[in-house]
Amino acid sequence: MSEEKSKNLVVPVIEYLLEDNSKVNHKRMQIDSGDSYFFQFDRILQKADSSFISTSFSLSGLVSRYDIHSDLVGINSECNLHGLYLTNSDQLQENEISITHSVEKCSSDQMFKGILAGKSKAVFSGKVLVKQDAQKTRAFQKDLNFLLSKDCEVDTKPSLEIYADDVECSHGATAGNMDKNMLFYLQSRGINSDDAMAMLIRGFAQEIIDEFDDEKIIEFLENSVERLFQNWILKE
């Protein structure tokens, strides 16, 4: 975690080797100043019956990029990559995710959520490669984005490349604004417009936030989402 106020460049490179029956539960928080550049590269090699679970939170600097690749080379291995990012002003957030299923009976799950304000931009490039020997693969991808401003931009490219015929795979992406029907419903229950919008944004982010399993961290993340929303309200 870096919180320096001055302009900085951070480039962590992390390699994980998961032997048979090993487990990693990784929580990542990236909190940078508005002028910082952050580029993280993770490389993961997983052997039989291993489990890699990663949950990330990014309060972006000027440019942030998360580049992660996992290769499932052992039977019954599992890789779950989940993340939440908040962007504002002219910030750019990039997520480059690649998972290779090399052998049978492995599973993977990618789910990233973004809340964008100002003139910020998010790029998601997610790929799942299922090789011919990787029968009975289960692989899922989602990139979901909540746009607070009409000037935000999302470029999302989830993809599946499958060479096996006995698999369960899916991918999807969304980029949308406030649900007007849900807003109307909440307001019809006596909730004012700002509170209704805040509830929808919190509900969108909470699924990822709750994965951190620590009361103080969860409170910090919830407050970060609330601050982004309040700053947006003040500028509207």
Phi, psi and omega in degrees: 000127177239134183232018181297141181277339181280164178295135181210163177237125180235126182225077176283142175233122185233132176244133178241131172240110181260112178284178181306134175066014179272159182222137174231128174241104191250127175247130183233128174238123178244115182231108187237159175289163185295344182254011187268160176239126184229122179228112180248136180237119177243134176233128188232130174238122187241128178263188192301137175059023178270160181222124176239115181242121182233132173234127184236151174228131182232119170255093202296149165275204180297314176224128178228137180222131178242112184244113185225136176226132176236137177242115180269101185252358180240141183301145178065023176275159187222136178223116178241123181237112181236148180202154175229133177225148179239131179229153181209173177053234181254024184290152178235127176241126178238135174235116180246106188239132179219128177233128179250123174264107184262338183226173187283163171060038175250161180224150176213152180215121175248127174215115179236138180234137178232142172241117188245139176225176179062224177248030185286166183222143175233141177234127176237123174234103183242132182228139170238124176251121178248110183284168187300325181277358186268057177291157180060032174285143170237117185217131185224144181224135172216135171231111187241131186229137180247113184260116179275339184234148177288348180268356177289160179219137178233131175239106186238132185222073173285143182212150176236133175234107193238127178241006176250157185250356179241078186221163172233105186223148175205157174211157180193160180210145176222151173214111185212171179260196179300138175284107185295325179294319179291321176300316180298318180298313181296320179292328177293343177266010176092010180267129182290166189301313182296317180294323179296316178296319179298321179298318180295319180292316178299317179298323179296318186276336193299326182303318179283317181304317183295342180290346182283341170055034177216124188300317182291320179293317179300317178298318178298316181293319177298320178293326178296317177296317180297319180296318179300316180295314182296321177297322178293317179301318182295332183270346182283000000 
